[in-house]
Amino acid sequence: MPEFQELIRDAAPGAGDVRHRRWIYVPYDRLCDGTGPLAETTPGDAGIVMMEALAKAHRRPYHKRKLVLILASQRQFALEQAARGVKVAYLFTPGIFADGLQQAQQQYGFERLEMMEPAEREMRADVAEAAQRGIRINQVPDTTWLSTAADFERVYGKPAPGPVSRHYVMDRFYRFMREKTNTLMRGGQPLGGQFSFDTENRKSYRGTPRVPIRPTYAPDDITLEAIEQVERAFPDHFGNVGNWQLPMRKPDIDAAWAWTVEHLLPVFGPFEDAMYTPEPDMFHSRMSAFLNISRLLPAGVVGDVLDAAAKGLIPLASAEGFVRQILGWREFMRHIHRVTDGYRNIDVEQEPPRTAVSGEAATVLVQGITQHAEAPPRGATAASLAPQDDTGARPSALGAALPLPAAYWGVPSGLNCLDTVVRQVIDEGWSHHITRLMVLSNFATLCGYSPRELCDWFWIGYVDAYDWVVEPNVLGMSTFGDGGITATKPYVSGAAYINRMSDYCGRCQYNPKIALGRTPVPILRCTGAFLRSMKPC
């Protein structure tokens, strides 16, 4: 901290700067100068307000890597803007962001601040609280997104009054966005004669082609300072923060992305859903954490992929698979979260909130056997996953309500697939989308674990998790907690799928071909027990 504070001190505004510059509030997830108010303003006429709010970091036991990523990214961005000639009012508050905004107002006397509409519901609540305290903040459209609310309504119509109960199908929105942006289109028709090549992107992986060795980036002084601070201030938070290899400076992030386009995305499509223990990241970009805080912009990454595909460097199926994730699914989920108010306004059976959860002995329920284990680390128990939320957001259309077991906190369950993926999340704060969907979420859905608790676990465990992406993906698609608002059926499978798409089963103590008997497969045994307890659909 002292080093960063020393470096940023000269960028602090004087009285003349406060009066004559355009002042923009830049939150933790909009660290970009390529679009929005900051892009529209010359550096000599611009000033930004940034802050670190300690209460936000304590709200949940966020993965230590996520805290480091956000702190170091904010500080890097602040220094980058200072180098451009932008004045920077960088504040620290023990409270929430509304407290920091009030502190900025009192310290500098800003007449008005500007900001892009907050992406996160939690940030919108903080900004609303600041407005109630008299802080003038003018919100302008968030141009980091590739679509607007009007686009969503053109596809599905205006939301009806009252709780949301309709079913949204992402394919319709994706086709609309492809046509609107003329992406992978020719003469009004999709390249290759179809909008999706998903059926071509389901190959299992057995070691070839080889996964290229990714470039690594040693932490610079700013990142090292953030690592030391997080280790000291949040020792009981989830996960590990050692062996840092992520790019944090903007030139390094851009270089990592360029390397990804050249070396990974040409092979991404066919093995998009594959899982392989020696190569847990496969050909995935791992750029989602930087996209979700705007260190990379969606328009830029999609444009780079389209350029490479046009040059014949990326096959159409791989390019389309990547574009569908960004232009389609990412945008779609953001709108689902917005129209449902973070799943607080849906007509679905709700799981009753727990008033008390023991933080002592954790229990793993597998194949009818109760296995007691030591509790997860203090600060990362089920009881402290998230604050009690009186406004709901606990949909459980299938009636799932069991507490999340200790296996998700690193206590071995005996299931190699589950234990392998959890270990990666603890160590890296990341795993690719199929391990999230078909291992972590599939297991929870089959066993009837609480969608809310699983969602909160994802929220604190993944470095790219924010409310607009994690709630619709976990409460909706992954667990069917929303009753089908985002998916036509639950994403569930037994061990056969895991065995086909991974090497996990060959390394497991359980035989994936045996469903019952003395050596049962826990997933299949859990499936039967859970499905028998479900209400008819």
Secondary structure, DSSP 8 states (H G I E B T S, - for coil): -HHHHHHHGGG---HHHHHHSEEEE--TT---SSSSHHHHS-GGGEEEEEEEEHHHHHHTT--HHHHHHHHHHHHHHHHHHHHHT-EEEEEEESS-HHHHHHHHHHHH--S-EEEE--SSHHHHHHHHHHHHTT--EEEE--TTSS--HHHHHHHH-S--SSSB-----HHHHHHHHHHHHTTTEETTEEGGGSS--GGGS----SS-S-----------HHHHHHHHHHHHH-TTSSS---S-----SHHHHHHHHHHHHHHTHHHHTTTTT---TT-TTTT----HHHHTTTSS-HHHHHHHHHHHHHTTSS-HHHHHHHHIIIIIIIHHHHHHHHHTTTTTSB-S-B----S----SSEEEEETTEEEEE----TT-SGGGSS---TT---B-TT---B---GGGGT---S-HHHHHHHHHHHHHS---HHHIIIIIIHHHHHHTB-HHHHHHHHHHH-TT--HHHHHIIIIIIIT-TTSSSS-SS-----HHHHHHH-STGGGSSS-TT--SSSS--HHHHHHHHHHHHS---
